[in-house]
Amino acid sequence: MSLTGHYTHSSDENLDAMLKAAGMSDCMCSKMSSSKPSMEIKETGTGATIKYTCGSNTYTNNITYGEDSSVDVGGMKYTVNASKTPYGYEGTMTMGDKTGTTSVEIDGDTLTKTMTLEGVTAKRIFTKQ
């Protein structure tokens, strides 16, 4: 199933707690938890280009499957090493000195980004437009 498309933010689950576990400041946690980004994904032969837009800010990240890829979303910087799955991708993420897992799965028109860090799991849920 292809991830390519435009998505709008629908909801979050436990995002603030995961960001705090990652060591983010209260100010950054508040900023990230209150953001309602849209996302455009374009799959390539070796990964995906993901463009996040939140207000007037835009962040574009390239993920190459099977390689460490740097990600920056609103000042939240981390590294992802992911592999393609039938419904998206999954792999590891490293934020500072903390390591966890990340996945993006599509089910119909719903895209769910799941991140686990320091035993705390968060989800950001988007709807395809």
C-alpha positions as CSV (number, residue, x, y, z in Angstrom):
1,M,0.0,0.0,0.0
2,S,1.4,3.4,-0.9
3,L,2.0,6.2,1.6
4,T,2.1,8.8,-1.1
5,G,-0.5,11.5,-0.5
6,H,-1.6,14.6,1.5
7,Y,-2.6,14.1,5.2
8,T,-4.1,16.4,7.8
9,H,-3.6,15.9,11.6
10,S,-6.6,14.3,13.3
11,S,-5.4,13.6,16.9
12,D,-2.6,12.6,19.2
13,E,-2.3,9.9,21.9
14,N,0.2,10.4,24.8
15,L,2.5,12.7,22.8
16,D,3.3,15.1,25.7
17,A,4.4,12.2,27.9
18,M,6.7,10.7,25.1
19,L,8.3,14.1,24.5
20,K,9.0,14.6,28.2
21,A,10.5,11.1,28.3
22,A,12.7,12.2,25.4
23,G,14.0,15.0,27.6
24,M,12.2,17.9,25.8
25,S,11.6,21.1,27.7
26,D,8.1,22.0,28.9
27,C,8.0,24.8,26.4
28,M,9.0,22.4,23.5
29,C,6.5,19.8,24.7
30,S,3.7,22.4,24.7
31,K,4.7,23.6,21.2
32,M,4.8,20.1,19.7
33,S,1.7,18.8,21.5
34,S,-0.4,21.8,20.4
35,S,0.7,21.7,16.7
36,K,-1.7,20.4,14.1
37,P,0.5,19.8,11.1
38,S,-0.4,18.6,7.6
39,M,1.9,16.2,5.9
40,E,2.7,15.4,2.3
41,I,4.5,12.1,1.6
42,K,6.1,11.1,-1.7
43,E,7.5,7.6,-1.9
44,T,10.7,7.0,-3.9
45,G,12.3,3.8,-4.9
46,T,14.5,3.8,-1.8
47,G,12.5,5.7,0.8
48,A,10.2,8.6,1.2
49,T,10.2,12.4,1.2
50,I,8.0,13.8,4.0
51,K,7.0,17.5,4.1
52,Y,5.4,18.8,7.3
53,T,3.6,22.1,7.2
54,C,2.4,23.8,10.4
55,G,1.2,27.4,10.0
56,S,3.9,29.2,8.0
57,N,6.6,26.7,8.9
58,T,7.6,23.9,6.5
59,Y,10.0,21.0,7.3
60,T,11.1,18.5,4.6
61,N,12.8,15.2,5.5
62,N,14.1,12.4,3.4
63,I,14.1,8.9,4.8
64,T,16.2,6.3,3.0
65,Y,15.2,2.8,3.9
66,G,17.9,0.8,5.7
67,E,20.0,3.9,6.5
68,D,20.2,6.4,9.3
69,S,18.2,9.5,8.2
70,S,18.1,12.8,10.0
71,V,14.7,14.2,10.8
72,D,13.8,17.7,12.0
73,V,10.2,18.5,12.7
74,G,9.7,21.9,14.4
75,G,13.0,21.7,16.2
76,M,12.5,18.1,17.3
77,K,15.6,16.5,15.8
78,Y,16.1,12.7,15.7
79,T,17.5,9.9,13.5
80,V,15.4,7.2,11.9
81,N,16.6,3.9,10.5
82,A,13.5,2.3,8.9
83,S,12.5,-0.5,6.6
84,K,9.5,-0.6,4.2
85,T,6.6,-2.7,5.3
86,P,3.4,-3.7,3.4
87,Y,1.5,-0.9,5.2
88,G,4.2,1.8,5.6
89,Y,7.6,1.6,7.4
90,E,9.0,0.7,10.8
91,G,12.4,0.9,12.5
92,T,14.4,2.6,15.2
93,M,14.7,6.2,16.2
94,T,17.4,7.9,18.2
95,M,16.8,11.2,19.9
96,G,19.9,12.5,21.8
97,D,21.1,9.6,23.9
98,K,17.7,7.8,23.9
99,T,16.8,5.0,21.4
100,G,13.3,3.7,20.6
101,T,11.1,2.5,17.8
102,T,9.0,4.3,15.2
103,S,6.5,3.2,12.6
104,V,4.1,4.7,10.1
105,E,1.1,2.6,9.0
106,I,-1.7,3.4,6.7
107,D,-5.1,1.7,7.1
108,G,-7.6,3.0,4.5
109,D,-7.5,6.8,4.8
110,T,-5.9,6.8,8.2
111,L,-2.1,7.2,8.7
112,T,-0.8,6.5,12.2
113,K,2.7,7.5,13.3
114,T,3.7,5.5,16.4
115,M,6.8,6.4,18.4
116,T,8.1,4.6,21.6
117,L,10.9,6.1,23.6
118,E,12.0,5.3,27.1
119,G,9.0,2.8,27.3
120,V,6.5,5.6,26.6
121,T,4.4,5.2,23.4
122,A,2.8,8.1,21.5
123,K,0.7,8.2,18.3
124,R,0.0,11.0,15.9
125,I,-3.0,10.2,13.7
126,F,-3.6,11.8,10.3
127,T,-6.4,11.6,7.7
128,K,-5.7,11.3,3.9
129,Q,-7.1,14.2,1.9
